[in-house]
Amino acid sequence: MRVATLGYQTWGHRTLQALLASRHEVVLAVTHPKSEHAYERMWADSVADLAAEHEVPVHISNKPDADFKAALADADPDIIIANNWRTWLPKDVFDRPRYGTLNIHDSLLPKYTGFSPLIWALINGESEVGLTAHLMDEELDAGAIVLQRTTPVGAKDTVTDLFHRTVDMIGPITLDALDLIESGRTDWTPQDRSQATFFHKRAAEDSRIDWTWPAEVLERLVRAQSDPYPNAFTTFKGQRVRVLESSVSKGYYGGTPGRVFIHEGDGMVIVAGPDAWSGRNHGLSIERVRLDDGTEMTGKEFFPHGGGYLGV
């Protein structure tokens, strides 16, 4: 088939890479301009550079304006494949090709519609994550499902681990979904929108540790903000402290959320939870930190004794 791609960063790059190595003809690659947003500077393999290397026409745009639509009309694809396209598409774009537009989304839709699904899924303690290949319609990430693939979430997995596993699934799910569409099948699975969850784009504030959250959730937040993602952070005596490693404390500790309390091994336990006053909660043991100057220390080294509060 004649394929046009709408893609950005490593997700779009992997999609285009798979298509270029397939029997399909890539007739256009549309991508966004480079961004200085923290989440767009990482995993930033260039779709434009890859397309140019293979002499595929490239169009750079943030939105489907007149020039975008003209480039698409000139390319005349049978299908559009989108992955990590970050702005709304009108019906006259996604419905223009004979087979419409196939979107590759890195969640198990209808859960985790929107942005940063792997991060939110890990924070929420999901047992598996994956990819969904679905046909686009007027509602964001809501179209009928062509194919889904899953991978389990381990107890110590970081979002970086999940990124690498799911990004390796992009090529196979894209080509397998194309084969199903080209075969003439139309018996796709409608999404149950009553089960949909929609998450916003992450910003710096979303990495700030809220000590009223349960320690189990905070431990997952730390793993969901592993390098190269902006790390989970707190403040201590006016200094920003990035938390690189943590665990749920062995003991139960009570008091005020954010209190620097007691050592466990090489970690310092911080009182946490919405009912920390009860004394029935585990705390979060901070085991490794990084300061703004790049210095890394164990929790015990950074907090030589208990006392004081985090977040102030």
Solvent accessible surface area in square Angstrom, and as a share of the most:
residue,aa,sasa,rsa
1,M,35,0.15
2,R,83,0.30
3,V,0,0.00
4,A,0,0.00
5,T,3,0.02
6,L,0,0.00
7,G,3,0.02
8,Y,16,0.06
9,Q,6,0.03
10,T,7,0.04
11,W,35,0.12
12,G,2,0.02
13,H,31,0.14
14,R,74,0.27
15,T,2,0.01
16,L,0,0.00
17,Q,85,0.38
18,A,15,0.12
19,L,0,0.00
20,L,47,0.23
21,A,92,0.72
22,S,30,0.19
23,R,165,0.60
24,H,14,0.06
25,E,94,0.42
26,V,17,0.10
27,V,16,0.09
28,L,6,0.03
29,A,0,0.00
30,V,0,0.00
31,T,5,0.03
32,H,12,0.05
33,P,54,0.34
34,K,185,0.78
35,S,36,0.23
36,E,136,0.61
37,H,62,0.28
38,A,41,0.32
39,Y,23,0.09
40,E,20,0.09
41,R,137,0.50
42,M,23,0.10
43,W,45,0.16
44,A,54,0.42
45,D,69,0.36
46,S,32,0.21
47,V,5,0.03
48,A,22,0.17
49,D,83,0.43
50,L,16,0.08
51,A,0,0.00
52,A,64,0.50
53,E,127,0.57
54,H,96,0.43
55,E,161,0.72
56,V,13,0.07
57,P,79,0.50
58,V,55,0.31
59,H,36,0.16
60,I,93,0.47
61,S,11,0.07
62,N,86,0.44
63,K,126,0.53
64,P,21,0.13
65,D,58,0.30
66,A,81,0.63
67,D,98,0.51
68,F,1,0.00
69,K,72,0.30
70,A,54,0.42
71,A,23,0.17
72,L,2,0.01
73,A,39,0.30
74,D,126,0.65
75,A,10,0.08
76,D,91,0.47
77,P,7,0.04
78,D,35,0.18
79,I,0,0.00
80,I,0,0.00
81,I,0,0.00
82,A,0,0.00
83,N,7,0.03
84,N,31,0.16
85,W,26,0.09
86,R,58,0.21
87,T,53,0.31
88,W,175,0.61
89,L,12,0.06
90,P,18,0.11
91,K,108,0.46
92,D,84,0.44
93,V,0,0.00
94,F,7,0.03
95,D,72,0.37
96,R,126,0.46
97,P,9,0.06
98,R,188,0.69
99,Y,56,0.21
100,G,11,0.11
101,T,2,0.01
102,L,0,0.00
103,N,11,0.06
104,I,3,0.01
105,H,16,0.07
106,D,23,0.12
107,S,5,0.03
108,L,35,0.18
109,L,5,0.03
110,P,22,0.14
111,K,89,0.38
112,Y,15,0.06
113,T,3,0.02
114,G,13,0.12
115,F,54,0.22
116,S,31,0.20
117,P,8,0.05
118,L,9,0.05
119,I,4,0.02
120,W,32,0.11
121,A,4,0.03
122,L,2,0.01
123,I,8,0.04
124,N,76,0.39
125,G,40,0.39
126,E,43,0.19
127,S,88,0.57
128,E,78,0.35
129,V,5,0.03
130,G,0,0.00
131,L,2,0.01
132,T,0,0.00
133,A,0,0.00
134,H,1,0.00
135,L,39,0.19
136,M,42,0.19
137,D,57,0.30
138,E,113,0.51
139,E,98,0.44
140,L,93,0.46
141,D,13,0.07
142,A,10,0.08
143,G,3,0.03
144,A,33,0.26
145,I,21,0.10
146,V,12,0.07
147,L,37,0.18
148,Q,65,0.29
149,R,81,0.29
150,T,73,0.43
151,T,14,0.08
152,P,97,0.61
153,V,27,0.15
154,G,33,0.32
155,A,86,0.67
156,K,153,0.65
157,D,20,0.10
158,T,34,0.19
159,V,0,0.00
160,T,25,0.14
161,D,57,0.30
162,L,0,0.00
163,F,4,0.02
164,H,86,0.39
165,R,85,0.31
166,T,2,0.01
167,V,3,0.01
168,D,87,0.45
169,M,33,0.15
170,I,1,0.00
171,G,14,0.13
172,P,70,0.44
173,I,0,0.00
174,T,0,0.00
175,L,51,0.25
176,D,55,0.29
177,A,0,0.00
178,L,0,0.00
179,D,68,0.35
180,L,45,0.22
181,I,9,0.04
182,E,63,0.28
183,S,79,0.51
184,G,54,0.52
185,R,111,0.40
186,T,115,0.67
187,D,99,0.51
188,W,37,0.13
189,T,81,0.47
190,P,107,0.67
191,Q,21,0.09
192,D,77,0.40
193,R,78,0.28
194,S,93,0.60
195,Q,102,0.46
196,A,35,0.27
197,T,56,0.32
198,F,141,0.59
199,F,42,0.18
200,H,105,0.47
201,K,84,0.36
202,R,3,0.01
203,A,53,0.41
204,A,81,0.62
205,E,109,0.49
206,D,39,0.20
207,S,2,0.02
208,R,101,0.37
209,I,8,0.04
210,D,61,0.31
211,W,14,0.05
212,T,67,0.39
213,W,88,0.31
214,P,56,0.35
215,A,2,0.02
216,E,75,0.34
217,V,33,0.19
218,L,0,0.00
219,E,20,0.09
220,R,53,0.19
221,L,1,0.01
222,V,5,0.03
223,R,32,0.12
224,A,0,0.00
225,Q,1,0.01
226,S,21,0.14
227,D,69,0.36
228,P,69,0.43
229,Y,14,0.05
230,P,43,0.27
231,N,11,0.06
232,A,0,0.00
233,F,20,0.08
234,T,2,0.01
235,T,26,0.15
236,F,24,0.10
237,K,165,0.70
238,G,70,0.68
239,Q,75,0.33
240,R,96,0.35
241,V,0,0.00
242,R,55,0.20
243,V,1,0.01
244,L,38,0.19
245,E,92,0.41
246,S,14,0.09
247,S,31,0.20
248,V,49,0.28
249,S,3,0.02
250,K,179,0.76
251,G,23,0.22
252,Y,134,0.51
253,Y,33,0.12
254,G,32,0.31
255,G,35,0.34
256,T,73,0.43
257,P,43,0.27
258,G,0,0.00
259,R,86,0.31
260,V,1,0.01
261,F,84,0.35
262,I,78,0.40
263,H,56,0.25
264,E,37,0.16
265,G,63,0.61
266,D,92,0.48
267,G,0,0.00
268,M,1,0.00
269,V,0,0.00
270,I,0,0.00
271,V,1,0.00
272,A,1,0.01
273,G,0,0.00
274,P,92,0.58
275,D,42,0.22
276,A,1,0.01
277,W,187,0.66
278,S,27,0.17
279,G,31,0.30
280,R,164,0.60
281,N,28,0.15
282,H,44,0.20
283,G,1,0.01
284,L,0,0.00
285,S,3,0.02
286,I,0,0.00
287,E,56,0.25
288,R,76,0.28
289,V,0,0.00
290,R,53,0.19
291,L,21,0.11
292,D,86,0.44
293,D,117,0.61
294,G,45,0.43
295,T,59,0.34
296,E,69,0.31
297,M,51,0.23
298,T,30,0.18
299,G,0,0.00
300,K,92,0.39
301,E,103,0.46
302,F,25,0.11
303,F,2,0.01
304,P,92,0.58
305,H,129,0.57
306,G,31,0.30
307,G,26,0.25
308,G,28,0.27
309,Y,87,0.33
310,L,9,0.04
311,G,43,0.41
312,V,116,0.67
